[in-house]
Amino acid sequence: MTVQVGVITGDLTVTTTDQGDGTARVSIQYTGADEWYDLEGSPVPIPSGGVRFLHRAVLQAVREGGAAETPGARTPP
């Protein structure tokens, strides 16, 4: 589930980038496309396991599908 265009499926590329403020931005695109989209819930606090741990969790969520959102994102009240 992306912020900009909703659900995207198919061959995707995912990046998880440390923003230097304790959060990470998770972006996703159709592989080979120019446009990047923010995964719903991004930016997200970096967990104690670090950015690599977060990235693995993101990949697992995206592979499972079902309108995946960024793991660990804070849900608004």
RALINSUL-V36955 format. One record per pair of residues at least 12 apart in sequence whose ideal C-beta (glycine too) atoms are under 8 Angstrom apart, sorted by the first residue. I is the first residue (numbers start at 1). GAP is how many residues later the second one is. Records with the same first field share a line. If there is no record, write none. Layout:
I = GAP / GAP
This chain:
1 = 38 / 39 / 66 / 67 / 68
2 = 26 / 35 / 36 / 37 / 38
3 = 34 / 35 / 36 / 37 / 39
4 = 33 / 34
5 = 32
7 = 60
8 = 20 / 22 / 29
9 = 56
10 = 20 / 21
11 = 19 / 20
12 = 16 / 17 / 18 / 19 / 50
13 = 15 / 16 / 17 / 18
14 = 12 / 13 / 14 / 25 / 41 / 44 / 45 / 48
15 = 12 / 13 / 21
16 = 35 / 38 / 39 / 42
17 = 34
18 = 28 / 33
19 = 24
22 = 23 / 24
23 = 20 / 21 / 22 / 23
24 = 18 / 19 / 20 / 22 / 27 / 30
25 = 13 / 17 / 18
26 = 12 / 13 / 15 / 16 / 17 / 18 / 28 / 32 / 44
27 = 12 / 15
28 = 34
39 = 19 / 23 / 29 / 30 / 31
40 = 27 / 29 / 30 / 33
41 = 28 / 29 / 30 / 31 / 32 / 33
42 = 28 / 31
44 = 26 / 27 / 28 / 29 / 30
45 = 27 / 29
47 = 25
54 = 17 / 18
57 = 14 / 15
58 = 12 / 13
